[in-house]
């Protein structure tokens, strides 16, 4: 098929534009119109990587990162699309949206032997749960590493649950958001080190931290149902203290709402809301710039990371085209711009530098994953066989960097394929220079592989076990090859608890692996919150 005509002096569209990946899906946030939205479709003509969906909340991992023996929603109307990539087979990009409610678990001691005097949960999230103790390492086999500790809480919350999405590992502390509090736990034994009460809902955060262990969150300005998400706070995760608090300035009549998205780079924090976007200096809280420019292409969202800021701008032309801008982290001034073809929008950002974008067509519902050069030109479009977990997309327009279960390092993008019917999935390493796979690694039968992080030419991944079997942490060199096992998680009761962490946050730092839930049911029963593994 022919490509769409381009405006004068504009870069060509990503490969795959103008190909229809299947029946158009409704726009994000709307239910499917009849039929089974999860049904597979017949094969069509091969074409490049084309997911489909809309911007969403981080994180929302699929089955490989969650429990075992449970299938994942592969094609969900409004947030998943279809693609065909070769050999006449049918492929899909799937995404599960929203955290599940974890089952209550008995609390366990940090020491492998039951404690004679277990601590009692006070009902405020500071205790270790019920008096009944479980030996986490009772079933540990030779060669397996240890479950270090399990933190449980017993809280009463609203019917919608208690959000616990934040997780950071800084030095000897792992910190979690628990409702309106941030709590720091010792990485060695799970004992509470500090607690910060924000006194209102934490409505915006980021997984990122500064080099000295600080992060920025957004808190509502009260507890009323119409409270605004506009209180920007600096949090020192090492010291367990609040820094400055600044009110996020309204950038227009429609700026506001109950949610914000934050990302950091250097001394800059960018804050995206439903109707505005702006940047602040992390060290002082002073405002640096906003996307509220008087004319031309106005940034409606910013993405930050790796000493760069990207602006996603809406242009004031007849076609309402979208422009990707390289923005100075201090002034917001753009140094280059990449204009997308008519109808195409940025749905998610896998990486700011190098720039790796998830883009979608608002009319045809096609999607593509593209990479840009350092000076803002089209570099490649990703193309490979597989049903991939894109995990960019959802119901909120202000989350841009919420592409979970992926990693970018240097010239490589790592994506996980979906599992179908409990079978094992794969991790595919894409060459950003060509868009083609460098290598693929299978998880194994009834196992799952999920990228955790990529740095210094190594991918760290979490490989889940089969039903009630333990998982492990493995690493792959950038060139591929057999994985190296970094941590073997223990068998026995620990494996069952590990496997029950659905939609979990995952961190691997200094030889320790941390799993935590993103929502508590808040029904006054003992619920697992955070689990740690190590040597």
C-alpha positions as CSV (number, residue, x, y, z in Angstrom):
1,X,0.0,0.0,0.0
2,X,1.2,3.5,-0.6
3,X,2.2,5.7,2.3
4,X,0.2,8.8,3.3
5,X,1.2,12.1,1.6
6,X,3.5,14.2,3.8
7,X,3.5,17.9,4.5
8,X,6.4,19.8,2.8
9,X,9.8,19.3,4.3
10,X,8.6,16.6,6.8
11,X,10.3,13.3,7.6
12,X,8.7,10.1,6.1
13,X,6.3,8.2,8.3
14,X,7.4,5.1,10.2
15,X,7.1,1.9,8.2
16,X,3.8,0.2,8.6
17,X,1.7,3.4,8.3
18,X,-1.4,2.9,6.2
19,X,-1.5,-0.9,7.0
20,X,-4.6,-1.9,8.8
21,X,-3.7,-4.3,11.6
22,X,-7.3,-5.6,12.0
23,X,-10.7,-4.3,12.8
24,X,-10.5,-0.8,14.3
25,X,-10.9,-0.8,18.1
26,X,-12.7,1.9,20.1
27,X,-10.7,4.8,21.4
28,X,-9.1,4.3,24.8
29,X,-11.5,4.4,27.8
30,X,-14.5,3.1,25.9
31,X,-16.0,-0.4,26.1
32,X,-16.0,-2.7,23.1
33,X,-19.1,-2.7,20.8
34,X,-20.4,-6.3,20.9
35,X,-18.7,-9.6,20.2
36,X,-15.8,-11.1,22.1
37,X,-12.9,-8.5,22.4
38,X,-10.5,-11.3,23.3
39,X,-11.1,-13.5,20.3
40,X,-8.2,-14.2,17.9
41,X,-8.6,-13.1,14.3
42,X,-7.6,-14.8,11.1
43,X,-4.1,-14.1,9.6
44,X,-3.5,-11.2,7.2
45,X,-0.5,-9.8,5.4
46,X,2.9,-9.5,7.2
47,X,3.8,-6.0,8.4
48,X,5.9,-4.1,11.0
49,X,5.3,-3.9,14.7
50,X,2.0,-2.2,15.3
51,X,0.5,-2.2,18.8
52,X,-2.7,-0.3,19.5
53,X,-4.0,1.6,22.6
54,X,-3.8,4.8,24.6
55,X,-1.7,6.4,27.3
56,X,-1.9,4.7,30.7
57,X,-0.9,4.5,34.3
58,X,2.4,2.8,35.4
59,X,2.9,0.0,36.1
60,X,0.6,-2.6,34.6
61,X,2.6,-5.8,33.9
62,X,1.1,-8.9,32.4
63,X,1.2,-12.5,33.3
64,X,5.0,-13.2,33.2
65,X,5.4,-10.8,36.2
66,X,2.4,-12.0,38.1
67,X,1.2,-15.3,39.5
68,X,1.4,-18.7,37.8
69,X,-1.4,-20.6,36.2
70,X,-3.4,-17.6,35.2
71,X,-3.8,-16.4,31.6
72,X,-3.4,-12.8,30.6
73,X,-5.8,-10.7,28.6
74,X,-4.1,-10.7,25.2
75,X,-6.5,-8.5,23.2
76,X,-8.5,-6.1,25.3
77,X,-10.7,-3.7,23.4
78,X,-9.5,-0.1,23.8
79,X,-6.1,-1.0,25.0
80,X,-4.7,-3.8,22.8
81,X,-4.3,-4.1,19.1
82,X,-3.2,-6.6,16.5
83,X,-0.3,-7.0,14.2
84,X,1.1,-9.3,11.7
85,X,4.9,-9.7,11.4
86,X,5.8,-12.7,9.3
87,X,5.1,-16.3,8.3
88,X,1.5,-15.5,7.9
89,X,0.8,-15.8,11.6
90,X,-1.4,-13.5,13.7
91,X,0.1,-11.5,16.5
92,X,-1.3,-9.1,19.1
93,X,-0.1,-6.6,21.6
94,X,-1.8,-7.1,25.0
95,X,-2.0,-5.1,28.2
96,X,-3.7,-5.8,31.5
97,X,-5.0,-2.5,33.0
98,X,-5.3,-1.8,36.7
99,X,-3.9,-3.6,39.7
100,X,-5.6,-6.6,41.2
101,X,-6.4,-7.0,44.9
102,X,-3.9,-9.3,46.6
103,X,-5.0,-12.1,48.8
104,X,-4.3,-11.8,52.5
105,X,-1.2,-13.6,53.7
106,X,0.1,-14.6,57.1
107,X,3.0,-12.5,58.2
108,X,6.4,-14.1,58.3
109,X,9.6,-13.3,60.2
110,X,12.8,-12.1,58.7
111,X,14.8,-14.9,60.3
112,X,14.3,-18.4,58.8
113,X,13.3,-19.6,62.3
114,X,9.9,-18.5,63.8
115,X,10.3,-15.7,66.3
116,X,9.3,-16.5,69.9
117,X,7.7,-13.0,70.2
118,X,6.3,-11.9,66.9
119,X,5.4,-8.3,66.5
120,X,1.7,-7.4,66.2
121,X,0.2,-5.3,63.5
122,X,-1.1,-2.0,65.0
123,X,-3.4,-1.4,62.1
124,X,-1.3,1.4,60.7
125,X,1.0,-0.6,58.4
126,X,3.9,-0.5,60.8
127,X,3.6,-4.0,62.2
128,X,4.5,-7.4,60.8
129,X,0.9,-8.6,60.7
130,X,-0.8,-11.5,62.5
131,X,0.8,-13.4,65.3
132,X,0.9,-16.7,63.2
133,X,4.3,-17.0,61.7
134,X,5.5,-18.9,58.6
135,X,9.0,-20.2,58.0
136,X,9.6,-18.7,54.6
137,X,12.6,-20.9,53.9
138,X,11.2,-24.2,55.2
139,X,11.2,-25.7,51.7
140,X,14.5,-24.2,50.5
141,X,16.5,-26.7,48.4
142,X,20.3,-26.9,48.0
143,X,21.6,-24.1,45.7
144,X,18.6,-21.9,46.3
145,X,18.9,-18.5,47.9
146,X,16.7,-17.1,50.7
147,X,13.5,-15.2,51.2
148,X,14.8,-12.4,53.5
149,X,11.5,-11.1,54.8
150,X,7.9,-10.4,54.1
151,X,6.1,-7.3,55.2
152,X,2.4,-7.4,55.7
153,X,-0.2,-4.8,56.7
154,X,-3.7,-4.7,58.0
155,X,-5.5,-1.6,57.0
156,X,-9.0,-0.4,56.4
157,X,-9.6,1.7,53.3
158,X,-12.2,2.7,50.8
159,X,-13.9,0.2,48.5
160,X,-11.6,1.2,45.7
161,X,-8.6,0.0,47.7
162,X,-5.5,1.6,49.0
163,X,-2.8,2.6,46.4
164,X,0.7,1.4,47.1
165,X,2.3,2.0,43.6
166,X,5.6,3.7,44.7
167,X,8.7,1.6,45.3
168,X,12.3,2.8,45.5
169,X,15.5,1.1,46.6
170,X,18.1,3.7,47.8
171,X,21.2,2.4,49.7
172,X,20.1,0.3,52.7
173,X,16.4,1.4,52.4
174,X,13.5,0.2,50.3
175,X,10.7,2.7,50.4
176,X,7.0,2.2,49.6
177,X,3.9,4.4,49.3
178,X,1.1,3.1,51.5
179,X,-2.0,5.2,51.1
180,X,-1.1,8.7,52.3
181,X,2.3,7.7,53.7
182,X,5.8,6.9,52.5
183,X,7.5,4.2,54.5
184,X,11.2,3.2,54.5
185,X,12.2,-0.3,55.4
186,X,15.7,-1.7,56.0
187,X,16.7,-3.9,53.1
188,X,18.2,-6.5,55.3
189,X,15.4,-7.3,57.7
190,X,12.3,-5.3,56.7
191,X,12.2,-3.2,59.9
192,X,10.6,0.2,59.5
193,X,13.3,3.0,59.4
194,X,11.1,6.0,58.8
195,X,7.6,7.2,57.9
196,X,6.4,10.4,56.2
197,X,2.7,11.2,56.4
198,X,1.6,13.3,53.5
199,X,-1.9,13.8,55.1
200,X,-3.6,13.6,51.7
201,X,-3.6,11.3,48.7
202,X,-0.4,10.9,46.8
203,X,-1.7,11.5,43.3
204,X,1.6,11.6,41.2
205,X,5.0,9.9,41.5
206,X,7.8,8.4,39.5
207,X,10.1,5.4,39.9
208,X,13.1,7.7,39.2
209,X,15.4,9.2,41.9
210,X,18.2,11.7,41.9
211,X,21.8,10.7,42.3
212,X,21.6,11.5,46.0
213,X,18.5,9.4,46.6
214,X,15.7,12.0,46.4
215,X,12.4,11.8,44.5
216,X,9.4,14.1,43.8
217,X,5.7,13.3,44.4
218,X,2.5,15.2,43.9
219,X,-0.1,15.3,46.7
220,X,-3.6,16.5,46.7
221,X,-4.3,19.8,48.5
222,X,-6.9,18.3,50.8
223,X,-9.0,15.3,51.5
224,X,-12.2,16.5,49.9
225,X,-13.5,14.6,46.8
226,X,-12.7,17.6,44.6
227,X,-9.2,18.2,46.0
228,X,-6.7,19.3,43.4
229,X,-3.6,17.3,42.6
230,X,-1.2,20.2,42.9
231,X,1.2,20.0,45.9
232,X,4.7,19.1,44.6
233,X,6.9,17.7,47.3
234,X,10.6,16.8,47.5
235,X,11.2,13.5,49.4
236,X,14.7,12.5,50.7
237,X,14.4,8.7,50.6
238,X,17.8,8.1,52.3
239,X,17.0,10.4,55.3
240,X,13.3,9.8,55.4
241,X,12.4,13.5,55.4
242,X,10.3,15.9,53.4
243,X,12.0,18.8,51.6
244,X,10.3,21.7,50.0
245,X,6.6,21.8,49.1
246,X,5.4,23.9,46.1
247,X,2.1,24.4,44.5
248,X,1.9,23.4,40.9
249,X,0.9,26.5,38.9
250,X,-2.2,26.2,36.7
251,X,-1.3,26.6,33.1
252,X,-4.8,27.1,31.7
253,X,-8.5,26.9,32.4
254,X,-8.5,23.2,31.9
255,X,-5.4,22.5,33.9
256,X,-6.2,20.3,37.0
257,X,-7.8,17.0,37.8
258,X,-7.0,14.3,40.4
259,X,-3.8,12.8,38.9
260,X,-0.4,13.9,37.8
261,X,2.6,12.1,36.2
262,X,6.2,13.0,37.2
263,X,9.6,12.3,35.7
264,X,13.1,13.4,36.6
265,X,16.4,14.2,34.9
266,X,19.4,16.0,36.4
267,X,17.9,18.9,38.5
268,X,14.6,19.0,36.6
269,X,11.3,17.5,37.5
270,X,8.5,17.6,34.8
271,X,4.9,17.4,35.9
272,X,2.1,16.4,33.5
273,X,-1.6,17.0,34.2
274,X,-4.8,16.6,32.3
275,X,-4.6,20.2,31.0
276,X,-1.1,21.3,31.4
277,X,2.6,20.5,31.8
278,X,5.5,22.3,33.5
279,X,9.0,21.8,34.8
280,X,10.5,22.6,38.2
281,X,14.0,22.7,39.7
282,X,14.5,19.7,42.0
283,X,16.9,21.4,44.3
284,X,14.7,24.4,45.1
285,X,11.2,23.7,43.8
286,X,11.3,26.8,41.6
287,X,9.4,26.7,38.3
288,X,11.6,26.5,35.3
289,X,9.2,26.5,32.3
290,X,5.9,25.2,31.0
291,X,4.4,24.0,27.8
292,X,2.1,27.0,27.6
293,X,3.8,28.7,24.6
294,X,1.8,31.4,22.8
295,X,2.0,30.0,19.3
296,X,3.2,27.2,17.0
297,X,3.4,23.7,18.5
298,X,2.5,23.7,22.2
299,X,3.9,20.9,24.4
300,X,1.1,19.1,26.2
301,X,3.4,16.6,27.9
302,X,7.1,16.2,28.8
303,X,9.1,13.1,29.3
304,X,12.4,13.2,31.2
305,X,15.4,10.9,31.8
306,X,19.0,10.3,31.0
307,X,19.8,14.1,31.0
308,X,17.2,14.8,28.4
309,X,13.7,16.2,28.2
310,X,11.3,15.5,25.3
311,X,8.3,17.6,24.7
312,X,5.2,16.1,23.0
313,X,3.6,19.1,21.3
314,X,0.2,19.7,19.6
315,X,0.6,21.9,16.5
316,X,-1.9,24.7,15.7
317,X,-2.4,23.6,12.1
318,X,-5.6,22.4,10.4
319,X,-4.6,18.7,10.9
320,X,-3.6,19.1,14.6
321,X,-0.4,17.3,13.9
322,X,1.9,16.2,16.8
323,X,5.6,17.2,17.1
324,X,8.3,15.6,19.2
325,X,10.7,18.2,20.5
326,X,14.1,18.0,22.2
327,X,13.6,20.5,25.1
328,X,16.4,22.1,27.1
329,X,16.0,20.7,30.7
330,X,16.4,24.2,32.2
331,X,14.7,26.6,29.7
332,X,12.4,24.2,27.7
333,X,13.8,25.7,24.4
334,X,13.6,23.2,21.6
335,X,16.8,22.3,19.7
336,X,15.1,19.9,17.1
337,X,11.6,18.7,16.2
338,X,10.2,15.6,14.6
339,X,6.7,16.1,13.1
340,X,4.5,13.0,12.9
341,X,2.3,12.5,9.9
342,X,-1.4,13.5,10.0
343,X,-3.4,11.5,12.5
344,X,-0.5,10.1,14.4
345,X,0.1,10.7,18.1
346,X,2.7,9.7,20.8
347,X,1.1,7.2,23.1
348,X,4.1,6.3,25.2
349,X,7.9,6.9,25.7
350,X,10.1,3.8,26.3
351,X,13.2,5.9,26.5
352,X,14.0,9.7,26.3
353,X,17.6,9.2,25.2
354,X,17.9,7.4,22.9
355,X,14.4,8.4,21.9
356,X,12.1,5.3,21.6
357,X,8.4,6.1,21.1
358,X,5.1,4.2,21.0
359,X,3.0,6.0,18.4
360,X,-0.6,5.5,17.3
361,X,-3.0,6.6,14.6
362,X,-6.1,8.1,16.1
363,X,-8.2,7.2,13.1
364,X,-7.1,3.7,12.1
365,X,-5.9,2.6,15.6
366,X,-2.6,1.4,14.1
367,X,0.4,1.6,16.3
368,X,4.2,1.5,15.8
369,X,7.3,1.5,17.9
370,X,10.0,3.9,16.4
371,X,13.4,5.1,17.4
372,X,14.8,8.6,16.6
373,X,18.3,9.7,16.0
374,X,20.1,12.1,18.4
375,X,19.2,15.0,16.1
376,X,15.5,14.1,15.8
377,X,15.3,12.1,12.6
378,X,13.5,8.8,12.0
379,X,16.0,6.0,12.8
380,X,14.0,2.8,12.7
381,X,10.7,1.0,13.2
382,X,10.6,-2.2,15.3
383,X,9.5,-5.3,13.5
384,X,9.5,-8.9,14.8
385,X,7.3,-11.9,15.1
386,X,5.5,-12.2,18.4
387,X,2.6,-11.1,20.5
388,X,4.2,-8.3,22.6
389,X,3.3,-6.7,25.9
390,X,3.6,-3.1,24.9
391,X,2.1,-1.8,28.2
392,X,1.8,1.7,27.0
393,X,-1.9,2.7,27.0
394,X,-4.9,3.1,29.3
395,X,-7.4,5.7,30.2
396,X,-5.4,8.7,31.3
397,X,-3.9,11.2,28.9
398,X,-1.2,12.5,31.3
399,X,0.9,9.4,31.8
400,X,3.6,9.2,29.1
401,X,6.4,7.0,30.5
402,X,4.2,4.2,31.9
403,X,5.5,1.5,29.5
404,X,6.1,-1.3,31.9
405,X,7.9,-4.7,31.4
406,X,10.4,-3.1,29.0
407,X,13.9,-1.8,29.1
408,X,16.3,0.3,26.9
409,X,20.0,0.5,27.2
410,X,22.4,1.9,24.6
411,X,21.2,0.7,21.2
412,X,18.9,-2.0,22.4
413,X,15.2,-2.2,23.3
414,X,14.0,-5.2,25.3
415,X,10.3,-6.3,25.1
416,X,8.5,-9.3,26.5
417,X,6.1,-11.3,24.4
418,X,2.7,-12.4,25.9
419,X,2.0,-15.8,27.3
420,X,-1.0,-17.7,25.9
421,X,-2.7,-20.4,27.9
422,X,0.1,-20.5,30.5
423,X,2.8,-21.3,28.0
424,X,6.2,-19.7,28.3
425,X,7.0,-16.3,26.7
426,X,10.1,-14.7,25.3
427,X,12.2,-11.6,25.6
428,X,13.2,-10.0,22.3
429,X,16.1,-7.6,22.0
430,X,15.6,-5.1,19.2
431,X,18.5,-3.3,17.5
432,X,17.5,0.4,17.5
433,X,19.6,1.0,14.5
434,X,17.7,-1.4,12.3
435,X,14.5,-2.2,14.1
436,X,15.2,-5.9,13.8
437,X,15.7,-8.4,16.6
438,X,19.2,-9.1,17.8
439,X,18.2,-12.2,19.7
440,X,15.2,-13.9,21.4
441,X,15.3,-15.9,24.6
442,X,12.5,-18.3,25.6
443,X,11.5,-18.5,29.3
444,X,10.7,-22.2,29.1
445,X,7.5,-24.2,29.4
446,X,4.9,-22.5,31.7
447,X,7.5,-19.9,32.8
448,X,7.6,-16.2,32.2
449,X,10.4,-13.7,31.5
450,X,10.0,-10.0,32.4
451,X,12.7,-7.3,31.9
452,X,13.5,-5.6,35.2
453,X,16.3,-3.2,34.2
454,X,19.0,-2.8,31.6
455,X,22.4,-1.1,32.2
456,X,26.0,-1.4,31.2
457,X,25.4,-3.8,28.5
458,X,23.4,-6.3,30.6
459,X,19.7,-7.0,30.8
460,X,18.4,-8.2,34.2
461,X,15.1,-10.2,34.0
462,X,12.8,-12.0,36.4
463,X,11.9,-15.5,35.3
464,X,8.9,-17.0,37.1
465,X,8.6,-20.6,37.8
466,X,5.7,-22.9,36.9
467,X,2.8,-23.2,39.3
468,X,4.0,-23.0,42.9
469,X,7.6,-23.3,41.7
470,X,10.1,-20.5,42.6
471,X,11.4,-18.0,40.1
472,X,14.9,-16.6,39.6
473,X,16.7,-13.4,38.6
474,X,18.9,-13.8,35.5
475,X,21.0,-11.6,33.3
476,X,21.7,-11.5,29.6
477,X,24.6,-9.8,27.8
478,X,23.6,-7.3,25.1
479,X,24.9,-9.7,22.4
480,X,22.6,-12.5,23.7
481,X,23.5,-16.0,24.8
482,X,22.8,-18.3,27.7
483,X,21.5,-16.4,30.8
484,X,23.5,-16.1,34.0
485,X,21.5,-16.8,37.2
486,X,22.0,-14.1,39.7
487,X,19.5,-15.2,42.4
488,X,17.6,-18.5,42.8
489,X,14.4,-17.9,44.8
490,X,13.5,-20.6,47.3
491,X,11.0,-23.4,47.0
492,X,8.3,-24.1,49.6
493,X,5.9,-21.6,51.2
494,X,8.0,-18.7,49.9
495,X,7.4,-19.8,46.3
496,X,3.6,-19.7,46.8
497,X,3.7,-16.2,48.2
498,X,6.1,-15.1,45.5
499,X,3.7,-16.4,42.8
500,X,0.7,-14.6,44.3
501,X,2.2,-11.1,43.7
502,X,0.0,-10.0,40.8
503,X,0.7,-6.7,39.0
504,X,3.8,-6.4,41.2
505,X,6.5,-3.7,41.4
506,X,9.9,-5.3,41.0
507,X,13.5,-4.1,41.8
508,X,16.8,-5.8,41.8
509,X,19.6,-3.9,43.5
510,X,22.8,-4.9,45.2
511,X,22.0,-8.6,44.9
512,X,18.5,-8.3,46.5
513,X,15.2,-8.7,44.7
514,X,12.1,-6.9,45.9
515,X,8.4,-7.6,45.0
516,X,5.5,-5.4,46.2
517,X,1.9,-4.9,45.5
518,X,0.5,-1.8,43.8
519,X,-2.9,-1.8,45.6
520,X,-4.2,-3.1,48.9
521,X,-7.8,-4.3,49.3
522,X,-7.9,-2.4,52.6
523,X,-10.5,-4.7,54.1
524,X,-8.9,-5.0,57.6
525,X,-7.4,-8.4,56.8
526,X,-3.7,-9.1,56.9
527,X,-2.3,-8.4,53.3
528,X,1.2,-8.8,51.9
529,X,2.9,-5.6,50.9
530,X,6.5,-6.2,50.2
531,X,8.8,-9.2,50.0
532,X,12.6,-9.4,49.8
533,X,15.0,-12.1,48.6
534,X,18.8,-12.4,48.7
535,X,21.8,-14.5,49.5
